[in-house]
Amino acid sequence: MYKLFFQLVFKRMDPEQAHYLAFRWIRLAARTPVLRTFVAAALAPRHKELRTEALGLRMHGPFGLAAGFDKNAIAIDGMAMLGFDHVEIGTVTGEPQPGNPKKRLFRLVADRALINRMGFNNEGSAAVAERLAARNPVFRTTVGVNIGKTKAVPEADAAADYVKSTERLAAHADYLVVNVSSPNTPGLRNLQATESLRPLLTAVREAADRTVTARRVPLLVKIAPDLADEDVDAVADLAVELGLDGIIATNTTIAREGLGLKSPASLVAETGGLSGAPLKERSLEVLSRLYARVGDRITLVGVGGIENAEDAWQRILAGATLVQGYSAFIYEGPFYARAIHKGLAARLAASPHATLADAVGAETRKAVK
C-alpha cells in the first residue's frame, strides 16, 4: 500500500515538501490519543528478546532513527509510535540557521538512495533545548541529541560552538553525538583529524560533566565513510583513549564512483552527502574495522544502507550494539521499523546466540581469529 502511495504521491512531490507533509501526518497521529494507541499497537509491537542495554540505557530494542529526520525535536513521540527504539534528533547547531539554498534534497529512486545538502538547517540549540525541557512524553523512548558546528563559526572557534550547544542540551539528552562528518558544512570534516578531534571531544565531555552532575551523559562521535582505514583506526584509538562512550558509523558519503549507481548522471552529480543502499558495503566495512580495533570497550552504532532486517542483523554481527535507519524509511514507509524488529527476532531465534548481546561482533571476532 505505501509503495503504491509513494509512486502516486510522494515521488511526484519535491522531496523536501514530501518530507514535511509526512512529518505533519506523523505528528498529528501522535497527538490523537485513540489513533496513536492504534498505530503504536500495529507498528511498534515489542519483542522481549530484542531488549537492549547500551550506553548505560535500557531500550525496547536496538533499532533507532538516525539524525537528520527530526532536526528540531518536534516528532519524537511520533517516531516512537512508529516503532523506533531510540530517536536521534538534530543535527542541532549553536545558533539557528536556514541551511543551504533549495533545492537541496534529491531522491535517487533507482538506487534507493538520497542526496542531501541541507546544511544543518535547524532552529538552534536554545530553541531545541526549550522544546525538550517542555516535552511531556507519550511513549517511552531514548532520545539522542546530535550536535554540529554553526556554519558562520570559524573552524578555529568550533569547540566553543559545540560547548555552547552541549551546555544547553546535555541535560535533556539520553546521549550526545558530536557530528564532525557531514559534508555540507564547509571545513567540518577537517575536525575528524585526531589533532582537531581530541581537544573538541575533550571540551564537549568537560562541558557535559559540568552541566549535568546527577548522571554521566554518554558521548559519541559520528564519522564519515570516506575516512581512510588508518584514519578510522586513529579515531577508534582516540575514542578509547578519551573514554568516549561510542562511535556512530557512518554518516553520508561524498563518493559516487564504484557504487554502481543507476540513477541519471545529472542526478548523481548533485553535490551533497549520499545515503541509502549504495552506502551499505562501505559502512559495514568501517563498522567491522572499528569493532576489530575496540571490541567491547565502547558502543558502536551501525548506520548507512539499513534497508531490512538482514542488513540490521549483519551490522549486529559485525559489532553494532545499536543500529539506525533513515533513507530506507522514506522508501519503506511506516512498517519499516516493525519489519526490522520482526526479522531480527526471527534471525536471533534461528542463530546459535542466546541473546542479542551475544550476537554483537560475532562475525568480526570469528574473522580476526
matplotlib code that plots the C-alpha trace (Angstrom):
import matplotlib.pyplot as plt

x = [0.0, 2.7, 4.8, 1.8, 1.2, 4.9, 4.8, 1.5, 2.0, 5.4, 7.5, 5.7, 6.4, 9.5, 11.4, 11.6, 7.9, 7.1, 9.2, 7.4, 4.0, 4.8, 6.2, 2.9, 0.9, 3.1, 2.9, -0.9, -1.3, 0.9, -1.3, -4.5, -5.0, -7.0, -5.3, -1.8, -2.7, -3.9, -0.9, 1.6, -0.1, 0.1, 3.6, 5.5, 4.9, 7.6, 9.8, 11.3, 14.2, 15.3, 15.6, 18.9, 21.2, 23.6, 25.3, 24.0, 20.5, 17.7, 15.8, 13.0, 15.3, 18.4, 16.8, 16.6, 16.0, 19.2, 19.8, 18.5, 14.9, 13.8, 16.1, 14.2, 12.8, 9.2, 8.2, 9.9, 6.6, 5.6, 8.7, 8.5, 4.9, 6.2, 8.4, 11.8, 13.6, 15.6, 15.3, 18.3, 17.4, 19.4, 21.8, 21.5, 23.9, 24.8, 22.9, 19.7, 20.4, 18.3, 20.7, 21.7, 19.5, 16.8, 16.7, 18.8, 17.3, 17.2, 15.8, 17.8, 14.9, 16.6, 19.3, 17.1, 19.2, 19.1, 21.5, 21.2, 23.0, 20.6, 23.4, 22.2, 19.0, 17.6, 16.2, 19.4, 20.3, 18.5, 15.1, 15.6, 16.6, 13.5, 11.3, 13.0, 12.6, 8.9, 8.3, 5.7, 6.5, 3.6, 5.8, 9.0, 12.0, 15.6, 16.5, 19.9, 20.9, 23.3, 25.2, 27.2, 29.0, 27.2, 28.2, 29.2, 31.5, 35.2, 36.8, 39.2, 36.2, 34.3, 35.0, 33.3, 30.3, 29.9, 30.3, 27.5, 25.2, 26.3, 25.6, 22.1, 21.2, 23.1, 20.5, 17.8, 19.8, 19.9, 23.1, 25.0, 26.6, 29.4, 28.8, 32.1, 31.3, 28.6, 29.9, 27.5, 29.2, 32.5, 35.5, 33.5, 35.2, 38.6, 37.6, 37.8, 41.6, 42.7, 44.7, 41.5, 39.1, 40.9, 40.5, 37.0, 35.8, 37.6, 35.9, 32.4, 33.0, 34.0, 31.0, 28.6, 30.0, 30.0, 26.4, 24.9, 26.2, 23.4, 24.4, 27.0, 25.7, 27.1, 29.1, 29.6, 31.2, 29.8, 32.4, 32.3, 32.6, 35.2, 37.9, 40.9, 41.3, 44.3, 42.1, 39.3, 41.9, 43.1, 39.6, 39.0, 42.2, 41.3, 37.8, 39.3, 41.9, 39.4, 36.9, 34.3, 31.1, 30.6, 31.2, 28.4, 29.5, 28.7, 27.5, 26.8, 29.4, 30.7, 31.8, 30.0, 32.4, 32.4, 28.9, 27.1, 24.7, 21.9, 20.2, 20.6, 24.1, 22.7, 21.1, 24.2, 26.3, 24.3, 26.6, 25.9, 26.0, 24.8, 22.9, 20.9, 21.6, 24.8, 26.5, 25.8, 29.1, 31.5, 29.6, 29.7, 33.5, 34.1, 32.0, 33.8, 37.2, 36.1, 35.0, 38.1, 40.0, 37.9, 36.0, 33.5, 35.3, 32.9, 29.5, 29.3, 26.2, 25.7, 24.0, 24.1, 22.1, 20.0, 17.1, 15.8, 16.3, 19.1, 21.1, 20.5, 21.5, 24.7, 25.6, 25.0, 27.2, 29.8, 29.9, 27.0, 25.0, 22.6, 21.5, 19.9, 18.0, 16.7, 16.8, 15.1, 12.3, 11.5, 11.1, 9.7, 7.2, 5.5, 6.0, 9.8, 10.7, 8.1, 9.6, 13.1, 12.1, 10.2, 13.1, 15.7, 13.7, 13.5, 17.2, 18.1, 15.9, 17.5, 21.0, 23.4, 23.3, 21.2, 20.8, 21.2, 24.1, 25.9, 25.5, 27.2, 30.5, 30.3, 31.3, 34.1, 35.5, 35.5, 37.2, 40.1, 40.9]
y = [0.0, 2.5, 1.7, 2.5, 5.7, 6.6, 6.1, 8.0, 10.9, 11.3, 10.5, 13.3, 15.8, 17.8, 15.6, 18.2, 19.1, 15.4, 15.1, 17.9, 16.6, 13.2, 14.9, 16.7, 13.5, 11.7, 14.5, 14.7, 10.9, 11.1, 13.9, 12.0, 9.6, 6.8, 6.9, 6.9, 3.9, 2.0, 3.0, 2.0, -1.3, -2.1, -0.7, -1.0, -4.4, -5.3, -8.3, -9.2, -11.0, -7.8, -5.7, -3.9, -2.3, 0.2, 3.4, 2.6, 2.8, 0.3, 0.2, -1.8, -2.9, -2.0, -0.1, 3.7, 6.6, 8.3, 12.0, 14.2, 13.3, 15.2, 18.2, 20.2, 17.6, 18.1, 14.4, 12.2, 10.7, 10.2, 8.3, 6.2, 5.5, 4.1, 1.6, 3.3, 2.2, 5.4, 8.7, 10.8, 14.4, 17.1, 17.9, 21.0, 23.9, 26.6, 29.2, 28.9, 28.7, 28.2, 25.8, 25.8, 27.2, 25.0, 22.6, 20.6, 17.1, 14.6, 11.1, 8.5, 6.1, 3.6, 3.3, 3.6, 6.4, 10.1, 13.0, 15.9, 19.2, 20.5, 22.3, 21.7, 23.7, 23.9, 26.3, 26.4, 24.8, 27.3, 26.7, 22.9, 22.8, 24.8, 22.3, 19.3, 20.8, 21.3, 17.8, 15.6, 12.2, 9.9, 7.0, 6.0, 6.1, 7.0, 10.5, 11.2, 14.7, 15.2, 18.5, 20.2, 23.4, 26.6, 27.4, 31.0, 30.0, 29.8, 26.4, 27.7, 28.5, 25.2, 23.8, 26.8, 26.4, 22.8, 23.6, 26.1, 23.5, 21.0, 23.3, 23.9, 20.4, 17.9, 17.9, 16.9, 14.2, 10.5, 10.6, 13.2, 12.9, 15.1, 15.3, 16.1, 14.2, 16.0, 17.0, 20.0, 22.4, 23.8, 22.6, 20.4, 17.1, 18.6, 18.2, 14.4, 14.7, 13.5, 16.6, 18.6, 16.0, 15.4, 19.0, 19.2, 16.0, 16.8, 20.2, 18.7, 16.0, 18.6, 20.8, 17.9, 16.8, 20.4, 20.9, 17.6, 16.5, 14.0, 11.5, 10.9, 11.8, 9.3, 10.9, 9.6, 10.8, 10.3, 9.6, 9.6, 6.5, 8.4, 8.2, 6.2, 3.0, 4.4, 7.4, 5.1, 3.3, 6.6, 7.7, 4.3, 4.7, 8.2, 7.2, 4.6, 7.0, 9.7, 7.2, 8.0, 6.0, 5.2, 5.8, 6.0, 4.6, 6.1, 9.4, 10.1, 9.8, 12.3, 9.4, 8.5, 6.2, 2.5, 2.5, 1.1, 3.9, 3.5, 7.0, 9.6, 11.2, 14.6, 13.5, 11.6, 14.7, 16.8, 17.9, 16.7, 13.6, 10.3, 8.0, 4.8, 1.4, 2.3, 3.2, -0.3, -2.0, 0.7, 1.4, -2.3, -2.3, 0.7, -0.8, -4.1, -2.4, -0.3, -3.4, -5.3, -2.3, -1.5, -4.7, -4.3, -1.3, 1.2, 1.0, 1.0, 2.2, 1.0, 3.2, 3.6, 1.4, -0.4, -1.4, -4.5, -7.0, -8.8, -5.5, -4.8, -8.3, -8.1, -4.9, -6.5, -9.5, -7.0, -5.3, -2.8, -2.8, -0.3, 0.2, 3.2, 3.9, 6.9, 6.8, 3.4, 4.8, 7.1, 4.2, 1.6, 3.7, 3.3, -0.5, -0.1, -0.5, -3.2, -5.3, -4.9, -5.9, -9.0, -10.0, -9.5, -11.6, -14.4, -14.3, -14.3, -17.4, -19.2, -18.3, -20.0, -16.9, -17.0, -13.2, -10.3, -9.1, -12.4, -11.8, -8.4, -8.7, -12.5, -12.5, -9.9, -11.9, -15.0, -13.2, -11.9, -15.1]
z = [0.0, 1.0, -2.1, -4.3, -2.4, -2.7, -6.5, -7.0, -4.5, -2.8, -5.9, -7.8, -5.0, -4.2, -1.7, 1.0, 0.7, 0.9, 4.0, 5.8, 4.7, 6.1, 9.2, 9.8, 9.5, 11.9, 14.5, 14.1, 14.6, 17.8, 19.2, 18.7, 21.7, 20.2, 16.9, 18.4, 20.5, 17.5, 15.4, 18.1, 18.6, 14.9, 14.2, 17.4, 18.9, 21.5, 21.2, 24.7, 23.2, 21.4, 24.6, 24.6, 27.1, 25.6, 26.8, 30.3, 28.9, 28.6, 25.3, 23.8, 21.0, 19.0, 16.1, 16.1, 13.8, 12.6, 12.9, 10.1, 10.1, 13.2, 13.3, 15.9, 18.3, 17.2, 16.4, 19.0, 20.1, 16.5, 15.7, 18.8, 17.8, 14.5, 16.4, 16.6, 19.8, 20.0, 18.2, 17.5, 16.9, 15.1, 13.8, 16.2, 15.9, 18.4, 16.5, 14.3, 10.6, 7.5, 5.8, 2.2, -0.6, -2.0, -3.9, -1.5, -1.2, -4.1, -4.4, -6.4, -6.6, -8.9, -6.2, -3.2, -2.1, -1.2, -1.8, 0.6, 1.1, 3.7, 5.6, 9.2, 8.8, 12.4, 15.0, 17.1, 20.4, 22.6, 20.9, 20.8, 24.4, 25.4, 23.5, 25.0, 28.5, 28.0, 26.5, 28.1, 26.6, 25.5, 24.6, 26.4, 24.1, 24.3, 22.9, 21.4, 20.6, 17.6, 17.7, 14.9, 14.1, 13.1, 9.5, 10.3, 13.1, 12.0, 12.3, 15.0, 17.2, 16.6, 20.1, 21.7, 19.4, 20.3, 24.0, 23.8, 22.4, 25.0, 27.9, 26.6, 25.5, 27.7, 30.5, 28.0, 26.2, 27.0, 24.9, 22.9, 19.5, 18.1, 14.4, 12.6, 9.4, 7.4, 4.0, 3.9, 6.3, 4.9, 6.9, 9.2, 8.2, 8.9, 12.6, 12.2, 12.2, 15.6, 16.3, 16.0, 17.3, 20.6, 22.0, 20.6, 22.3, 25.5, 25.6, 25.0, 27.6, 30.2, 29.3, 29.7, 33.0, 34.2, 33.1, 34.3, 37.6, 38.6, 35.9, 33.2, 29.7, 27.2, 24.5, 20.9, 17.7, 14.2, 11.5, 7.7, 5.5, 3.4, 6.0, 5.1, 7.0, 9.0, 10.0, 11.1, 13.3, 14.7, 15.6, 17.3, 19.3, 20.3, 21.4, 23.7, 25.0, 25.9, 27.4, 24.8, 25.0, 21.4, 17.7, 15.0, 11.7, 9.3, 8.0, 4.3, 1.6, -1.0, -3.1, -6.4, -8.2, -7.6, -6.1, -9.1, -9.2, -11.8, -11.5, -14.2, -14.3, -13.8, -10.5, -9.4, -10.0, -7.4, -4.6, -1.1, 1.0, -0.5, 1.8, 1.4, -0.2, -2.0, 1.3, 2.7, 1.8, 3.0, 6.2, 7.1, 6.4, 8.6, 11.4, 11.2, 11.3, 14.3, 16.2, 15.4, 16.9, 20.0, 20.7, 23.5, 25.1, 23.6, 21.9, 18.2, 16.3, 12.7, 10.2, 6.4, 4.0, 6.6, 4.3, 6.0, 8.9, 7.2, 6.9, 10.6, 11.6, 9.6, 11.4, 14.8, 13.8, 12.7, 16.0, 16.3, 19.6, 18.1, 14.5, 12.9, 9.7, 7.8, 4.0, 3.7, 5.9, 3.0, 0.6, 3.0, 4.9, 8.3, 8.5, 8.3, 11.9, 12.5, 9.7, 11.0, 14.6, 13.3, 11.1, 13.8, 16.3, 13.7, 12.9, 16.6, 17.2, 14.3, 15.3, 17.8, 20.0, 23.2, 23.3, 21.0, 23.1, 22.4, 18.7, 18.7, 16.9, 16.4, 12.8, 13.3, 16.2, 14.0, 11.1, 13.2, 15.0]

ax = plt.figure().add_subplot(projection="3d")
ax.plot(x, y, z, "-o")
ax.set_aspect("equal")
plt.show()
